[in-house]
Amino acid sequence: TPNVVSKYRGKRRNEMPPHLFAIADTAYQAMVQDRQDQSMLITGESGAGKTENTKKVIAYFAMVAAAQQKEAPAGGGDKKLGSLEDQIVQTNPVLEAYGNAKTVRNNNSSRFGKFIRIHFGTTGKIAGADIETYLLEKSRVTYQMPGIERNYHIFYWLLSQAYSNYAEMCLIQPDPGLYHFINQGCLDVDGMDDQEEMRLADEAFDVLGFQESEKFGMYKITSAVIQFGEMKFKQRPREEQAESDGSAEAERIAFLLGVNAGDLLKSLLKPKVKVGNEYVTKGQTKEQVNFAVAALTKATYHKMFNWLVARVNKTLDTKNKRQYFIGVLDIAGFEIFEFNTFEQLCINYTNERLQQFFNHHMFVP
């Protein structure tokens, strides 16, 4: 609360009990006095509270170093558009919707790492921010551990009927149990109201200045990703060639993505391959087509996530003069299972290396 923030503001480390705000304030004071950029590394197991701590750090800076309020533009402007501090804080619901999921050990686990730079002007006021993201766990889009895990939150929020017109716009049935890519694990999370979360994420898009066309475009691509898992193919007898088993799903996906349904199916069933200087069409078996659909789904989701981060950065990139920044590194959580996906192994390896680097940098003379 603002009351707790004021107690830690400008205090020396030993004057107050240990607190996240004490760390944040030390970084802020060091930046202002020493005129040097600062960094904070937040690490730990999945569920330890890294993302929550990151939010608190950002909220602290937003309260302590709020920029001068701009005068409202003539004609009222967009009432939904928030101040820069609001926008920095509102990046969390948006990125969590598309980058967080329920895992075995954590109901709201970040499945991507991020480095948030908060830029300050010469007077120590916030002058903008930008976000860099690292590896996103793409395998989750098409596979979840049975019974326990859940796909990315946005799929279930979109189907929760928080906004009844969205299901119609996205050509989906409001029941996550019907879709293979999102029904392999569990369908709900204890203590999470999918409808309420969807409303908060939708409002966050507005605060961040997303156009309706951008927001609805993301929802359409998200629903297309769900429906890729429903495409059916069959093997032609005595031939190394698969064929489509009904085209209704392909037509829905093509409509949502704004492409031609025939071209989409042809690209999956008989892709063109460059051999030398010429292109030849290649026959695909049913198994190869299913692999191609999964790969296309993961690539689509990943590109959309990267676009989302770039679009958020565009909003946070003000033309204010920048002098210093405080960086907050919030990495994806360690989780070690009997069966680990390739991305989870990458996350664990990266985290171990970061931890070693940090310990060496801090404690080895």
C-alpha positions as CSV (number, residue, x, y, z in Angstrom):
1,T,0.0,0.0,0.0
2,P,1.1,3.6,-0.4
3,N,1.5,3.7,3.4
4,V,4.1,0.9,3.4
5,V,5.8,2.5,0.4
6,S,6.2,5.8,2.3
7,K,7.8,4.0,5.3
8,Y,10.6,2.6,3.1
9,R,11.1,5.6,0.9
10,G,14.6,7.1,1.3
11,K,15.4,5.0,4.3
12,R,18.8,3.2,4.8
13,R,18.8,-0.6,4.6
14,N,19.3,-1.1,8.4
15,E,16.7,1.5,9.5
16,M,13.7,-0.7,8.5
17,P,12.9,-4.5,8.6
18,P,13.9,-6.5,5.5
19,H,11.4,-5.9,2.7
20,L,11.2,-6.0,-1.1
21,F,10.7,-2.2,-1.1
22,A,14.0,-1.8,0.8
23,I,15.8,-3.5,-2.1
24,A,13.9,-1.5,-4.7
25,D,14.6,1.8,-2.8
26,T,18.3,1.0,-2.5
27,A,18.5,0.5,-6.3
28,Y,16.5,3.7,-6.9
29,Q,18.7,5.8,-4.5
30,A,21.9,4.3,-5.9
31,M,20.8,5.2,-9.4
32,V,19.9,8.8,-8.5
33,Q,23.0,9.4,-6.3
34,D,25.7,7.4,-8.3
35,R,24.2,8.2,-11.7
36,Q,24.5,4.5,-12.7
37,D,22.0,2.0,-14.1
38,Q,20.9,-0.6,-11.7
39,S,19.7,-4.2,-12.1
40,M,17.7,-6.6,-10.0
41,L,17.6,-10.4,-10.5
42,I,14.6,-12.3,-9.2
43,T,15.2,-16.0,-9.3
44,G,13.8,-19.2,-7.7
45,E,11.7,-22.3,-8.2
46,S,8.4,-22.3,-9.9
47,G,5.8,-20.8,-7.5
48,A,8.4,-19.1,-5.3
49,G,6.8,-15.7,-6.1
50,K,9.2,-14.2,-8.8
51,T,6.5,-12.6,-10.9
52,E,4.6,-11.3,-7.9
53,N,7.8,-9.7,-6.6
54,T,8.4,-8.2,-10.0
55,K,5.0,-6.6,-10.0
56,K,5.6,-5.2,-6.5
57,V,9.0,-3.7,-7.6
58,I,7.4,-2.1,-10.6
59,A,4.4,-0.8,-8.5
60,Y,7.0,0.7,-6.0
61,F,8.8,2.6,-8.8
62,A,5.5,3.7,-10.3
63,M,4.5,5.3,-6.9
64,V,7.9,6.8,-6.0
65,A,8.9,8.1,-9.4
66,A,5.6,9.0,-11.0
67,A,6.1,11.3,-14.0
68,Q,4.3,14.7,-14.3
69,Q,0.7,14.2,-15.3
70,K,0.1,15.4,-18.9
71,E,-2.8,17.7,-19.4
72,A,-5.8,16.0,-21.0
73,P,-5.9,16.6,-24.8
74,A,-8.5,19.0,-26.1
75,G,-11.7,17.1,-26.9
76,G,-11.4,14.7,-24.0
77,G,-9.2,12.1,-25.6
78,D,-9.5,8.4,-24.9
79,K,-10.7,8.0,-21.3
80,K,-9.6,4.4,-21.1
81,L,-6.0,5.3,-21.9
82,G,-3.9,5.2,-18.7
83,S,-1.0,7.2,-17.5
84,L,2.5,5.9,-18.2
85,E,2.7,4.3,-14.7
86,D,-0.7,2.7,-15.2
87,Q,0.5,1.3,-18.5
88,I,3.7,-0.1,-17.1
89,V,1.7,-1.9,-14.3
90,Q,-1.0,-3.1,-16.8
91,T,1.6,-4.9,-19.0
92,N,1.4,-7.7,-16.4
93,P,-2.2,-8.9,-17.0
94,V,-1.6,-8.9,-20.8
95,L,1.6,-10.8,-20.7
96,E,0.4,-13.2,-18.1
97,A,-2.7,-14.0,-20.1
98,Y,-0.5,-15.2,-23.1
99,G,2.6,-16.3,-21.2
100,N,1.4,-17.9,-17.9
101,A,-0.2,-21.3,-17.3
102,K,-1.0,-23.8,-14.6
103,T,1.8,-26.3,-14.0
104,V,2.2,-29.2,-11.5
105,R,3.7,-26.9,-8.8
106,N,2.2,-23.5,-9.6
107,N,-1.3,-22.3,-10.6
108,N,0.1,-19.2,-12.3
109,S,3.5,-20.1,-13.6
110,S,5.4,-17.8,-16.1
111,R,6.4,-19.9,-19.0
112,F,8.7,-17.3,-20.4
113,G,11.5,-15.1,-19.0
114,K,11.5,-11.4,-19.2
115,F,13.8,-8.4,-18.5
116,I,11.9,-5.2,-17.8
117,R,13.9,-1.9,-18.1
118,I,12.3,1.0,-16.4
119,H,13.8,4.2,-17.8
120,F,14.1,7.4,-15.7
121,G,14.7,11.0,-16.7
122,T,17.4,13.3,-15.3
123,T,15.2,14.3,-12.3
124,G,14.5,10.6,-11.4
125,K,11.0,10.5,-12.8
126,I,9.8,7.6,-14.9
127,A,10.4,8.3,-18.6
128,G,9.3,5.0,-20.2
129,A,9.9,1.3,-20.2
130,D,10.7,-1.7,-22.4
131,I,10.5,-5.4,-22.1
132,E,12.7,-8.1,-23.5
133,T,11.5,-11.7,-23.5
134,Y,13.4,-14.9,-23.7
135,L,12.4,-18.5,-24.5
136,L,8.6,-19.0,-24.5
137,E,7.6,-22.6,-23.7
138,K,6.0,-23.4,-27.1
139,S,5.5,-27.1,-26.6
140,R,2.7,-26.3,-24.1
141,V,0.5,-24.9,-26.9
142,T,-0.1,-28.5,-28.2
143,Y,0.8,-30.7,-25.2
144,Q,0.1,-30.5,-21.5
145,M,0.8,-33.1,-18.8
146,P,-2.5,-35.1,-18.4
147,G,-4.7,-34.3,-15.4
148,I,-2.6,-31.6,-13.7
149,E,-1.4,-29.0,-16.1
150,R,-3.2,-26.4,-18.2
151,N,-2.5,-24.6,-21.4
152,Y,-1.9,-20.8,-21.5
153,H,-4.6,-18.9,-19.5
154,I,-5.9,-16.9,-22.5
155,F,-7.5,-19.9,-24.2
156,Y,-9.7,-20.7,-21.2
157,W,-10.4,-17.0,-20.4
158,L,-11.5,-16.5,-24.0
159,L,-13.9,-19.4,-23.8
160,S,-15.3,-18.3,-20.3
161,Q,-18.1,-16.2,-21.8
162,A,-17.0,-13.1,-20.0
163,Y,-17.9,-11.4,-23.3
164,S,-20.5,-13.5,-25.1
165,N,-19.9,-11.7,-28.4
166,Y,-16.3,-12.9,-28.5
167,A,-17.2,-16.6,-28.9
168,E,-19.3,-15.6,-31.9
169,M,-16.6,-13.4,-33.4
170,C,-13.9,-16.2,-32.9
171,L,-16.2,-19.0,-34.2
172,I,-15.7,-21.1,-31.1
173,Q,-17.9,-23.1,-28.7
174,P,-17.5,-21.8,-25.1
175,D,-16.4,-25.2,-23.8
176,P,-12.6,-25.8,-23.5
177,G,-13.3,-29.6,-23.1
178,L,-14.2,-29.8,-26.8
179,Y,-10.7,-28.8,-28.1
180,H,-7.8,-31.3,-28.1
181,F,-5.0,-28.7,-27.8
182,I,-6.4,-27.3,-24.5
183,N,-8.2,-30.3,-22.8
184,Q,-5.3,-32.7,-22.2
185,G,-4.8,-31.5,-18.6
186,C,-7.3,-29.8,-16.3
187,L,-9.8,-27.2,-17.4
188,D,-9.9,-24.9,-14.4
189,V,-7.6,-23.5,-11.7
190,D,-8.4,-23.3,-8.0
191,G,-9.0,-19.7,-6.9
192,M,-9.0,-18.3,-10.5
193,D,-12.2,-16.9,-11.9
194,D,-11.6,-17.1,-15.6
195,Q,-14.4,-14.7,-16.5
196,E,-13.1,-12.0,-14.1
197,E,-9.5,-12.5,-15.3
198,M,-10.7,-12.1,-18.9
199,R,-12.3,-8.8,-18.1
200,L,-9.2,-7.5,-16.4
201,A,-7.0,-8.6,-19.3
202,D,-9.4,-7.0,-21.8
203,E,-9.4,-3.7,-19.8
204,A,-5.6,-3.8,-19.7
205,F,-5.5,-3.9,-23.5
206,D,-7.5,-0.7,-23.5
207,V,-5.3,1.0,-20.9
208,L,-2.3,0.1,-23.1
209,G,-3.9,1.9,-26.0
210,F,-4.5,-1.2,-28.2
211,Q,-6.9,-0.5,-31.1
212,E,-10.0,-2.7,-31.2
213,S,-8.7,-4.2,-34.5
214,E,-5.4,-5.2,-32.8
215,K,-7.2,-6.7,-29.8
216,F,-9.8,-8.6,-31.8
217,G,-7.1,-9.8,-34.2
218,M,-5.2,-11.4,-31.3
219,Y,-8.4,-13.1,-30.1
220,K,-9.1,-14.5,-33.6
221,I,-5.5,-15.9,-33.9
222,T,-5.8,-17.3,-30.4
223,S,-9.0,-19.1,-31.3
224,A,-7.5,-20.3,-34.6
225,V,-4.6,-21.9,-32.6
226,I,-7.2,-23.8,-30.5
227,Q,-9.0,-25.0,-33.7
228,F,-5.8,-26.2,-35.4
229,G,-6.0,-29.2,-33.1
230,E,-9.4,-30.2,-34.5
231,M,-8.2,-30.6,-38.1
232,K,-8.7,-34.2,-39.3
233,F,-6.7,-36.0,-41.9
234,K,-6.8,-39.6,-43.3
235,Q,-4.2,-41.7,-45.1
236,R,-5.0,-42.7,-48.7
237,P,-4.8,-46.4,-49.0
238,R,-1.7,-47.7,-50.8
239,E,-0.3,-44.2,-51.1
240,E,2.3,-42.1,-49.3
241,Q,-0.3,-39.3,-49.2
242,A,-2.7,-38.0,-46.6
243,E,-5.9,-36.1,-47.4
244,S,-8.3,-33.9,-45.5
245,D,-11.1,-35.6,-43.6
246,G,-13.6,-32.8,-43.9
247,S,-12.8,-29.1,-44.5
248,A,-15.1,-27.3,-42.0
249,E,-12.2,-26.7,-39.5
250,A,-9.8,-25.6,-42.2
251,E,-12.4,-23.1,-43.4
252,R,-13.0,-21.7,-40.0
253,I,-9.2,-21.3,-39.3
254,A,-8.7,-19.8,-42.7
255,F,-11.4,-17.2,-42.1
256,L,-10.0,-16.3,-38.7
257,L,-6.4,-15.9,-40.1
258,G,-7.5,-14.2,-43.3
259,V,-6.1,-16.8,-45.7
260,N,-7.5,-19.0,-48.4
261,A,-8.8,-22.4,-47.0
262,G,-7.7,-24.3,-50.1
263,D,-4.2,-22.9,-50.0
264,L,-3.9,-23.7,-46.3
265,L,-4.8,-27.3,-46.9
266,K,-2.6,-27.6,-50.0
267,S,0.4,-26.2,-48.1
268,L,-0.1,-28.8,-45.3
269,L,-0.9,-31.8,-47.6
270,K,1.4,-31.1,-50.5
271,P,4.0,-28.5,-49.5
272,K,6.4,-27.0,-52.0
273,V,10.1,-27.8,-51.4
274,K,13.0,-26.0,-53.1
275,V,15.3,-28.4,-54.8
276,G,18.2,-26.6,-56.5
277,N,16.6,-23.7,-58.3
278,E,13.2,-25.4,-58.7
279,Y,10.2,-25.9,-56.5
280,V,8.7,-29.4,-56.3
281,T,5.5,-30.6,-54.5
282,K,6.1,-33.2,-51.8
283,G,3.5,-35.8,-50.7
284,Q,3.0,-36.0,-46.9
285,T,1.8,-38.9,-44.8
286,K,-0.9,-38.4,-42.2
287,E,1.7,-38.4,-39.4
288,Q,3.8,-35.8,-41.2
289,V,0.8,-33.6,-41.7
290,N,-0.1,-33.8,-38.0
291,F,3.5,-32.8,-37.1
292,A,3.3,-29.9,-39.6
293,V,0.0,-28.7,-38.0
294,A,1.5,-28.8,-34.5
295,A,4.6,-27.0,-35.7
296,L,2.5,-24.3,-37.5
297,T,0.4,-23.9,-34.4
298,K,3.4,-23.3,-32.1
299,A,5.1,-21.0,-34.6
300,T,1.9,-18.9,-34.9
301,Y,1.5,-18.6,-31.2
302,H,5.1,-17.7,-30.7
303,K,5.0,-15.0,-33.4
304,M,1.8,-13.6,-31.9
305,F,3.5,-13.4,-28.4
306,N,6.5,-11.6,-29.9
307,W,4.2,-9.2,-31.6
308,L,2.3,-8.6,-28.4
309,V,5.6,-7.7,-26.6
310,A,6.7,-5.4,-29.4
311,R,3.3,-3.7,-29.4
312,V,3.4,-3.2,-25.6
313,N,6.9,-1.7,-26.0
314,K,5.6,0.7,-28.6
315,T,3.1,2.0,-26.0
316,L,5.8,2.3,-23.3
317,D,8.2,4.0,-25.6
318,T,7.6,7.7,-24.8
319,K,9.6,10.5,-26.3
320,N,10.7,11.7,-22.9
321,K,14.4,12.2,-22.3
322,R,16.0,9.1,-20.7
323,Q,19.1,9.2,-18.5
324,Y,19.2,5.9,-16.5
325,F,17.3,2.6,-16.1
326,I,16.6,0.0,-13.5
327,G,16.4,-3.5,-15.0
328,V,14.3,-6.2,-13.4
329,L,15.1,-9.8,-14.6
330,D,12.2,-12.2,-13.9
331,I,13.2,-15.6,-15.3
332,A,11.0,-18.6,-15.8
333,G,10.8,-21.1,-12.9
334,F,12.7,-24.3,-12.3
335,E,10.5,-27.4,-12.5
336,I,12.1,-30.9,-12.7
337,F,9.8,-33.9,-13.5
338,E,10.2,-37.5,-14.4
339,F,9.5,-36.4,-18.0
340,N,10.8,-33.0,-19.0
341,T,10.0,-31.2,-22.2
342,F,13.0,-29.8,-24.2
343,E,11.9,-26.2,-23.3
344,Q,11.8,-27.0,-19.6
345,L,15.3,-28.4,-19.8
346,C,16.4,-25.2,-21.5
347,I,14.7,-23.1,-18.8
348,N,16.4,-25.1,-16.1
349,Y,19.8,-24.9,-17.7
350,T,19.5,-21.2,-18.3
351,N,18.4,-20.6,-14.7
352,E,21.3,-22.7,-13.3
353,R,23.8,-20.7,-15.4
354,L,22.3,-17.4,-14.3
355,Q,22.3,-18.4,-10.7
356,Q,26.0,-19.4,-11.0
357,F,26.9,-16.2,-12.7
358,F,25.0,-14.2,-10.0
359,N,26.6,-16.0,-7.1
360,H,30.1,-15.7,-8.7
361,H,29.5,-12.0,-9.4
362,M,28.2,-11.2,-5.9
363,F,30.2,-13.5,-3.6
364,V,33.5,-14.5,-5.2
365,P,36.2,-11.9,-4.5
